[in-house]
Amino acid sequence: MKNKSMEFTVIKKLAARLDQAFLDLLFPPRCPVCDRVVLPGTGICAACRAKIRPASHPACLKCGKPLLDERKEYCTDCMKNRHIFTQNRALWVYEDDIKASVYRFKYRGRREYAKVYAQELAERYGSWIKSRGISAIIPVPLSKKKKRKRGYNQAELLAEELGRILKLPAYTDLLIRVRDTKPQKTLSAKERKINLKRAFKTTQNIVQLQYILVVDDIYTTGSTLDAAAGALKEAGAKEVYACCISIGRDS
């Protein structure tokens, strides 16, 4: 009986690999930075890896923005403003190549980028996420109108892939957007906060989820994360951490 179970497991894994190989032939994987076809398992191609800028040390201890002055511990924004989220970490600086990559991910249907982004997050911040005792991953939600128009929520795809890799549950319907807000990129820092006031709510109390990781594509001023963290804390979360694909630099 045990041997049959092992044989079934092996066959199941082999079938999954064959399915993936077939999909790779039909839809060849692409580098999410340059969008060129790459070999399966490549992720980001070597040429792009060499030119994109990681959001690495020295970085703000709160939001993760790269700092120009390594003697500083916090960016200008975090020194001026109190954030509701506990800590944020990002993969890359939001510059030309990453801007184009995120744009295709959000608006040009490049859903497959989520796998590479998630793998990069897991490799860079997996240990950090586990050390925080994270029990759930939650994407920043889109309004129903925007999700219907776009066809998907890119943050949901990222949350699901990251959860799969780290073996953590991703709750894509626990936090919802109750107001169809204006695009954040058109607003000032003060207007962003007003725009997102009471924009999110939870669909249930989450006392059992003490430590939560919120994921999004871009971090600018932290207004979106603060609004999400505020709603989650009201519902019972103790600490709300965050990870994103890209982030601006300290001004």
C-alpha positions in Angstrom: 0.0 0.0 0.0 2.8 2.3 0.9 4.7 1.6 -2.4 1.5 2.4 -4.4 1.1 5.7 -2.6 4.8 6.6 -3.3 4.3 5.6 -7.0 1.2 7.8 -7.2 3.1 10.8 -5.7 5.9 10.3 -8.3 3.5 10.1 -11.2 1.6 13.2 -10.0 4.9 15.2 -9.8 6.0 14.0 -13.2 2.6 14.9 -14.7 2.9 18.4 -13.1 6.3 18.8 -14.7 5.1 17.7 -18.1 2.2 20.1 -17.8 4.5 23.0 -17.0 6.9 22.0 -19.8 3.9 22.1 -22.2 2.8 25.5 -21.0 6.4 26.8 -21.3 6.3 25.7 -25.0 2.9 27.4 -25.6 3.7 30.5 -23.5 7.5 30.9 -23.2 8.6 32.6 -19.9 9.8 36.2 -20.2 12.1 38.3 -18.2 9.8 40.7 -16.3 12.2 43.6 -16.7 12.9 43.6 -20.5 10.0 41.3 -21.5 12.2 39.1 -23.7 11.7 35.3 -23.9 14.1 33.5 -21.5 14.8 29.9 -20.7 12.4 28.3 -18.1 13.7 29.0 -14.6 15.7 32.0 -15.6 13.5 34.6 -14.0 15.3 37.9 -14.5 17.9 37.8 -17.3 21.5 38.6 -16.5 21.6 41.8 -18.5 18.6 43.2 -16.6 19.9 41.9 -13.3 23.0 44.0 -13.8 21.2 47.3 -14.4 18.2 47.3 -12.0 18.9 48.9 -8.6 18.0 46.8 -5.5 16.4 48.7 -2.6 19.2 47.7 -0.3 21.3 49.1 2.5 21.4 51.8 3.6 17.6 51.9 3.8 15.0 53.5 6.0 14.3 51.2 9.0 10.6 51.9 8.7 9.6 52.0 5.0 12.7 50.6 3.3 13.5 53.5 1.1 17.1 53.7 0.0 18.9 56.5 1.9 21.5 58.8 0.3 23.2 59.4 3.7 24.2 56.1 5.3 24.4 57.8 8.7 20.6 58.2 8.7 18.3 55.6 10.1 15.0 56.9 8.6 14.0 58.7 5.4 12.7 62.3 5.4 9.1 61.2 5.1 9.3 58.7 8.0 11.0 61.3 10.3 8.1 63.7 9.6 5.1 61.3 9.6 3.9 58.5 11.9 3.0 55.4 10.0 0.4 52.8 11.0 2.2 49.8 9.4 5.1 48.4 11.4 7.7 48.0 8.6 8.0 47.7 4.9 10.5 46.1 2.6 10.9 46.5 -1.2 12.8 44.7 -4.0 13.9 47.5 -6.4 14.1 51.2 -6.7 11.3 52.6 -8.9 13.3 53.6 -11.9 12.8 53.4 -15.7 13.1 49.6 -16.2 11.2 48.7 -13.1 8.5 51.3 -13.9 8.0 49.7 -17.3 7.9 46.2 -15.8 5.3 47.1 -13.1 3.2 48.9 -15.8 3.1 45.8 -17.9 2.2 43.7 -14.9 -0.7 46.0 -13.9 -2.1 47.1 -17.3 -0.8 44.9 -20.0 -1.8 41.5 -18.7 1.6 40.2 -17.8 0.2 38.1 -14.9 3.1 35.7 -15.2 5.5 38.3 -13.8 3.9 37.6 -10.4 5.9 34.3 -10.1 9.2 35.9 -10.6 8.4 38.9 -8.3 7.3 36.5 -5.6 10.4 34.3 -6.0 12.6 37.4 -5.6 10.7 38.5 -2.5 10.9 35.0 -1.0 14.7 34.9 -1.6 15.4 38.4 -0.3 12.9 38.6 2.5 11.7 35.1 3.3 13.7 34.8 6.5 12.6 38.3 7.6 9.0 37.4 7.0 9.2 34.2 9.0 11.1 35.9 11.8 8.1 38.3 12.2 5.8 35.5 12.9 3.6 36.2 9.9 0.5 34.1 9.8 -1.2 35.5 6.7 -0.5 37.4 3.5 -3.1 40.0 2.3 -3.0 41.9 -1.0 -3.9 45.6 -1.2 -7.4 45.4 -2.8 -8.7 47.1 -5.9 -12.2 48.5 -6.2 -14.7 46.2 -7.9 -14.9 48.6 -10.8 -11.1 48.7 -11.4 -10.8 44.9 -11.0 -13.6 44.3 -13.4 -12.0 46.7 -16.0 -8.5 45.3 -15.5 -9.6 41.7 -15.2 -7.4 40.9 -12.2 -5.7 42.5 -9.1 -1.9 42.3 -9.6 -1.4 42.4 -5.8 -3.6 39.3 -5.4 -1.5 37.4 -7.9 1.6 38.4 -6.0 0.1 37.4 -2.6 -0.9 34.0 -3.9 2.4 33.2 -5.4 4.4 34.4 -2.3 2.1 32.4 -0.1 2.6 29.3 -2.2 6.4 29.6 -2.0 6.5 30.4 1.8 3.6 28.0 2.6 1.6 30.8 4.2 -2.2 31.4 3.5 -3.1 34.3 1.2 -6.5 35.8 2.0 -7.6 37.7 -1.0 -11.1 38.6 0.1 -10.5 39.5 3.8 -9.6 43.1 3.1 -11.8 45.0 0.6 -11.9 48.5 -0.9 -15.2 50.2 -0.2 -14.5 53.4 -2.0 -13.4 53.8 -5.6 -10.6 56.3 -4.9 -8.7 58.6 -7.3 -5.4 57.4 -8.6 -2.7 58.1 -6.0 -0.1 59.1 -8.5 -2.0 62.3 -9.3 -2.2 63.5 -5.6 0.1 65.2 -3.1 1.1 63.4 0.1 -1.6 65.1 2.1 -4.2 64.5 -0.6 -3.3 60.8 -0.7 -4.2 60.4 3.0 -7.5 62.1 2.6 -8.2 60.1 -0.6 -7.7 56.8 1.2 -9.5 57.7 4.5 -11.9 54.8 5.3 -11.2 53.3 1.8 -10.7 49.8 3.2 -12.5 47.5 5.6 -12.3 43.9 6.6 -15.0 41.3 5.9 -14.5 39.6 9.3 -12.7 40.0 12.6 -9.2 38.6 12.5 -8.2 38.3 16.1 -6.5 35.0 15.3 -4.3 36.7 12.7 -1.9 38.7 15.0 0.9 39.3 12.5 0.0 40.1 8.9 2.0 40.8 5.7 0.4 43.1 3.2 1.7 43.1 -0.4 1.5 45.7 -3.1 3.4 46.7 -6.3 4.6 50.3 -5.5 5.5 52.2 -2.3 5.4 55.9 -2.6 4.4 57.7 0.6 2.9 54.8 2.6 -0.6 56.2 2.5 -2.1 53.1 1.0 -0.3 50.8 3.4 -1.3 53.0 6.4 -5.0 52.8 5.3 -4.8 49.0 4.9 -3.0 48.6 8.2 -5.5 50.8 10.0 -8.4 48.6 8.8 -6.6 45.4 9.7 -5.7 46.6 13.2 -9.2 47.7 13.9 -10.3 44.2 13.1 -7.8 42.7 15.5 -4.3 42.5 14.0 -1.5 43.4 16.3 1.3 44.2 13.8 1.1 44.8 10.0 4.2 44.4 7.9 4.5 44.9 4.2 6.5 44.0 1.1 6.3 45.6 -2.3 8.0 45.2 -5.7 9.3 48.8 -6.0 9.9 51.9 -4.0 11.0 55.5 -4.5 14.2 57.0 -3.0 14.6 59.3 -0.1 14.2 63.0 -1.2 
